[in-house]
Each structure stands twice: as structure tokens, then as C-alpha cells.
Amino acid sequence: MAQSSIGMGEQDRSEREKFENELKRILKASDDAGVLLRVIGSLAFQMHCPQFGYLQAALGRAYTDIDFAAYARQNKQIAGLMASLGYNDNREVFIASEGDRAIFEKPGTGLHVDVFYEKLDFCHTIYWKDRLEVDSPTIPLTELLLEKMQIVQINEKDVIDTIMLLLEHPLGDIDKETINIKRTAVLCANDWGLWRTTTMNLNKVKQLAHHYSQLTGEQKEKVDAQVNTALSRLNGEPKSLAWKIRDRVGDRVKWYKDVDEV
């Protein structure tokens, strides 16, 4: 299996509902306040995969926190909103990240909210610029896919979320209820490192899907077909000059950032 047990384990229905209900409460409050928050992470996959969301619980994929994407211009409004909902702001994280990330804790509940401003910056950088208005209440499906595919040491929880996404949604050249594989291919064609990690992880997802007895043979075949189509598009997209130059070096030089969790 993929590495790490983070986000994996038994989680009863009441615990899952605690996260789901709190997410709905935050989203309603943000809409009422005119604050743009878009869901990322495990709950985003659950919300955007109504047919196959059951696989999270079936495969032991647990909720651990509530994650959002947002624009930095609203960081003060978001801090105020979270305070009004009973959360404490961990200012050290905001300062240490130079305003790229905020963490809010709700005392006595075990609820933890992460807000990523402008981008998700881990092994690779996935930017939100002009993308948060494209879908609701989550980030677009393309960015949901890349959120997982940019992780070099991919975890089992990320594999499960990706399987759900590939089973639920078609690949295409638009964003509406579709994984915009054209956009993914263009981003990867301009960034060799992102291409390398994304293609590597897509192959891992295809391989690991076959180990889950909870998936039917038809579902495993669907994952295979989706991954093969995605790889074909990513590999077939015309590459930039910078990509071609970096490709000559290949894996001899490290192509990603190491991530130290806050």
C-alpha cells in the first residue's frame, strides 16, 4: 500500500457527521458574510463524489480536519469569521508561512481548520489564481486531482480520494463536473517536476486500486481506463522548451520540495 497511516482508521458515523455538519456551518456563514472559501481535502472529495463518496468510510479513510482554499485579500475577513464561529487563530502559523496559511482551532471539539491562501505549496505549487470562482463549494476538479498528485510520498488516503474522483467524474476539456485534463496537461507541460510526480502517482493509483477487495472488477477497469487516458493526454501535450531542457536531466536531480508539516 501507499505510505503512512495518516488519515486512515475507523471513524464512526457520528464522528464523520461532526466534521460534515461543521463544514456546512462554516460554508453558510462564509456565504452570508461574502467570504469566498472553497473546500479542499477529504471533505471536498466527499462533497463532489456523491455516488462514490461511500468508499472513504468503506476503505477506512478518516476525516482529520477541515481544509479551505482562499484568496489572501480576504485573510482578515476570514480570521474574523472564524473567531465569530468560536475558533482560535494560530498566528504563529500565519506569520511563519508569510501569510500563505492559517490554522484555526475550536477548543474542546477536536476541530481544526486549515486555510491555504493563493496556493497549495507542498512538493509542488498549485495556484488558485482566478480558479476559486470556477466551482463551488469545492475547488475545481482539476485542482482536486493535482492536490493529490503533487504529493511525492503519496499516502493511502490520497490514493482513495483519487480513486473516488476518477470513478465519479469524466475527463475532458471543461471544468463543469469534469476533470479538466486539458488544463492539467498544460500545467504539466510547463513544469517537468509536476509532470514527473503526477504521472508517477497516476500509475501508483492504477496499481493500488487493484488491491482493494471493496472495489468491483468494473470499478478497477474504470480506474485503469481513466488513468490511461490521463497519462496519454499528459504525455501527448506539446512541452515547453524549459520542460525539454529539464527532461534531459531527469531523476538525477531532485525535482520536488520536501515538506515539513506545520
Residue pairs with C-beta under 8 A, 6 or more apart in sequence:
1 156
1 159
1 208
1 211
2 154
2 155
2 156
2 158
2 159
2 204
2 208
3 153
3 154
3 155
3 156
4 153
4 155
4 156
5 156
6 64
6 155
6 157
7 42
7 61
7 62
7 63
7 64
7 155
7 156
7 157
8 60
8 61
8 62
8 155
8 156
8 157
9 60
9 62
10 60
10 62
11 57
11 62
11 63
15 63
16 57
16 63
18 109
18 111
19 43
19 63
19 66
19 111
20 43
20 46
20 63
22 66
22 111
23 39
23 43
23 66
25 85
26 37
26 66
26 81
26 82
26 85
26 113
27 37
27 39
27 137
29 81
29 84
29 85
30 36
30 37
30 78
30 81
33 77
33 81
34 77
35 70
35 74
35 77
35 78
35 81
36 70
36 71
36 74
36 132
36 133
37 68
37 69
37 70
37 78
37 115
37 137
38 44
38 68
38 69
38 70
38 128
38 132
38 135
38 136
38 137
38 138
38 139
39 47
39 66
39 67
39 68
39 69
39 137
39 138
39 139
40 67
40 68
40 69
40 116
40 120
40 138
40 139
40 143
40 144
40 147
41 65
41 66
41 67
41 114
41 147
42 56
42 61
42 62
42 63
42 64
42 67
42 157
42 161
43 63
43 66
43 67
44 67
44 138
44 139
44 144
45 53
45 56
45 144
45 161
45 164
45 165
46 53
46 56
47 53
47 137
47 138
48 138
48 141
48 144
48 165
48 168
48 169
49 164
49 165
49 167
49 168
49 169
50 168
51 167
51 168
52 163
52 164
52 167
52 168
53 164
55 61
55 160
55 163
55 164
55 167
55 214
55 215
56 160
56 161
56 164
58 214
59 160
59 212
59 214
61 156
61 157
61 160
61 161
62 157
64 112
65 111
65 112
65 113
65 114
66 111
66 112
66 113
66 114
67 113
67 114
67 115
67 116
68 113
68 114
68 115
68 116
69 115
69 116
69 120
69 128
69 132
69 139
69 143
70 78
70 115
70 116
70 117
70 128
70 132
71 117
71 118
71 128
71 132
72 99
72 100
72 117
72 118
75 94
75 99
75 102
75 115
75 117
78 102
78 115
79 89
79 102
82 89
82 104
82 113
83 89
85 106
86 106
86 107
87 104
87 105
87 106
87 111
87 113
88 104
88 105
88 106
88 107
89 102
89 103
89 104
90 102
90 103
90 104
90 105
93 101
93 102
93 103
93 262
94 101
94 102
94 103
96 262
97 262
99 117
100 116
100 117
100 118
100 119
100 121
101 114
101 115
101 116
101 117
101 262
102 114
102 115
102 117
103 112
103 113
103 114
103 115
103 262
104 112
104 113
104 115
105 111
105 112
105 113
106 112
106 113
116 128
118 127
118 128
118 129
119 125
119 126
119 127
119 128
120 126
120 128
120 143
120 147
120 150
121 257
122 150
122 151
122 257
122 259
123 150
123 151
123 152
123 197
123 256
123 257
123 258
123 259
124 150
124 191
124 193
124 194
124 197
124 256
124 257
126 143
126 146
126 147
126 150
128 139
128 143
131 139
131 140
131 143
132 139
134 140
134 175
135 141
135 175
138 144
139 147
140 175
140 180
141 165
141 169
141 175
141 177
141 178
141 179
141 180
142 175
142 179
142 180
142 181
142 183
142 184
144 165
145 162
145 165
145 179
145 184
146 184
146 187
146 194
146 198
148 154
148 158
148 159
148 161
148 162
148 201
149 162
149 197
149 198
149 201
149 202
150 194
150 197
150 198
151 158
151 197
151 201
152 197
152 200
152 256
154 201
154 204
156 208
159 204
159 205
159 208
159 209
162 201
162 205
163 205
163 209
163 212
163 215
163 223
165 179
166 179
166 205
166 222
166 223
166 226
166 227
167 219
167 222
167 223
167 226
169 177
169 178
169 179
170 178
170 179
171 178
171 179
171 181
171 226
171 229
171 230
171 233
172 178
172 179
172 180
172 181
172 182
173 180
173 181
173 182
174 180
175 183
179 230
181 229
181 230
181 233
181 234
182 233
184 198
184 230
184 233
184 234
185 233
185 234
185 236
185 237
186 237
187 194
188 194
188 195
188 198
188 199
188 234
188 237
189 195
189 234
189 237
189 238
189 239
189 240
189 243
190 240
190 242
190 243
191 243
192 242
192 243
192 246
192 247
192 255
193 246
193 255
193 256
195 234
195 243
196 251
196 255
197 255
197 256
198 234
199 231
199 234
199 235
202 227
202 230
202 231
202 234
203 227
203 231
205 223
205 227
206 223
206 224
206 227
206 228
209 215
209 219
209 220
209 223
209 224
210 220
212 220
215 223
239 247
246 255
